[in-house]
Amino acid sequence: MSNPADYLPGPISANAINELLVSIGLAKASKIASAKVTADYHSIYRITVPPSGETKSMDLILRVSGHHLPRIKTANEVGVMAWVTENTTIPVPKVIASDESAHNPIAHEYTLLSCVEGETLSDIYSTLDEDQISGILDQLIDILGQLHEHEWDAIGGLNVNAQGEIVLAPVVDETFWQAPDLKLWPSIETVASLNIAGPYRTYVEYISAQIRQYIHLISIHDSLAFMRSDIPRPEAFLAALPRHATELNATKLRLAHKDLHWANLLYDRASNKITAVLDWEFSTISPFQQWDPQRAFLWNGQSGKASLAEKDRLRRQFSERCHARGVTLLQDAAFASPLQEAMHTVANYVRAIVEVSPRNQRVDLAPKWRATALDHVAHFAV
């Protein structure tokens, strides 16, 4: 994908924001300020709405979405947060209002959320002592444990339908081709045609959908022409997957945040409690082996090698605390068999090639990735 921050919405006028507030039954704001924090997919405004009638004064957060992934990202975040609120005690902001279309006074998708007290953990990480960090890790075990308790029967996102019911929906992923990327593809292509959809009943169906999509993209983009002679091999891989379905589908399907780093956690020093888990837009029900696809978990939001080393230290400490508490989260995330891991590896490396080649990136690595993918395809030879 392109750098999403390059396509954030421009400034939204106070008049437009107030028109939006009035349209959803709230009073005009007494204060509107652009938030100091930045986000890849949203412009953020802090709003104070004065009391009106029986409604008390409210501090709200308006997240104005760019046109990166029309509709599906906003709809997924609202659906996931609704499910989390109804089925767990995980702290999340309250959704006051939302619109997955741009047909509103601010002309953008948005979510209007309650303002939760607390500091962003990535901002204060260097001031935390080891006891505080240990307490945070234990709270994260509890948070992940609640998500892990609920079993699902399909892979996909969540939406709230017209009847207010939370229902399974298409997959949403940060690696998807997005609207700003359409210029790289033939004009007939759309965001929907470039990405998988779903939901999918099994791990095999999910991986198969990815491979079919990658074959399609290889066939239509000139930068991927070097892969076209290989197409019979991923096609044979697809044909072989159902023969191993019992082994390959041996996974737990769980709702995963997938981006649970310190910048997405609010924390109250006085109580030593996590007060909110933020940014659920790319959360999906996933094979649990993919609960942390970018290894973002426990990253402290800082750059540099020291930050990566600290993340590794925290992950070891998290593992030790899970073991001490008898929590099997990390064991459940292991691949059930070498063949299942090979299936994942094929999809992962072909995705990497298809993701970077149209952008003329990582051209030195594409041949190695191709070789790795094809080596693992060979595990499925009859």
Secondary structure as GFF3:
##gff-version 3
##sequence-region A 1 382
A	DSSP	three_ten_helix	4	7	.	.	.	ID=ss1
A	DSSP	alpha_helix	14	23	.	.	.	ID=ss2
A	DSSP	beta_strand	31	34	.	.	.	ID=ss3
A	DSSP	beta_strand	42	49	.	.	.	ID=ss4
A	DSSP	beta_strand	58	65	.	.	.	ID=ss5
A	DSSP	alpha_helix	72	87	.	.	.	ID=ss6
A	DSSP	beta_strand	95	99	.	.	.	ID=ss7
A	DSSP	beta_strand	110	114	.	.	.	ID=ss8
A	DSSP	beta_strand	119	120	.	.	.	ID=ss9
A	DSSP	alpha_helix	121	124	.	.	.	ID=ss10
A	DSSP	three_ten_helix	125	127	.	.	.	ID=ss11
A	DSSP	alpha_helix	130	149	.	.	.	ID=ss12
A	DSSP	beta_strand	157	160	.	.	.	ID=ss13
A	DSSP	beta_strand	166	169	.	.	.	ID=ss14
A	DSSP	three_ten_helix	179	184	.	.	.	ID=ss15
A	DSSP	alpha_helix	191	194	.	.	.	ID=ss16
A	DSSP	alpha_helix	203	220	.	.	.	ID=ss17
A	DSSP	three_ten_helix	222	230	.	.	.	ID=ss18
A	DSSP	alpha_helix	232	240	.	.	.	ID=ss19
A	DSSP	three_ten_helix	241	244	.	.	.	ID=ss20
A	DSSP	alpha_helix	245	248	.	.	.	ID=ss21
A	DSSP	beta_strand	253	256	.	.	.	ID=ss22
A	DSSP	three_ten_helix	262	264	.	.	.	ID=ss23
A	DSSP	beta_strand	265	268	.	.	.	ID=ss24
A	DSSP	beta_strand	273	277	.	.	.	ID=ss25
A	DSSP	beta_strand	284	287	.	.	.	ID=ss26
A	DSSP	three_ten_helix	288	290	.	.	.	ID=ss27
A	DSSP	alpha_helix	305	325	.	.	.	ID=ss28
A	DSSP	alpha_helix	329	332	.	.	.	ID=ss29
A	DSSP	alpha_helix	338	356	.	.	.	ID=ss30
A	DSSP	three_ten_helix	357	359	.	.	.	ID=ss31
A	DSSP	alpha_helix	366	377	.	.	.	ID=ss32
A	DSSP	three_ten_helix	378	380	.	.	.	ID=ss33
###
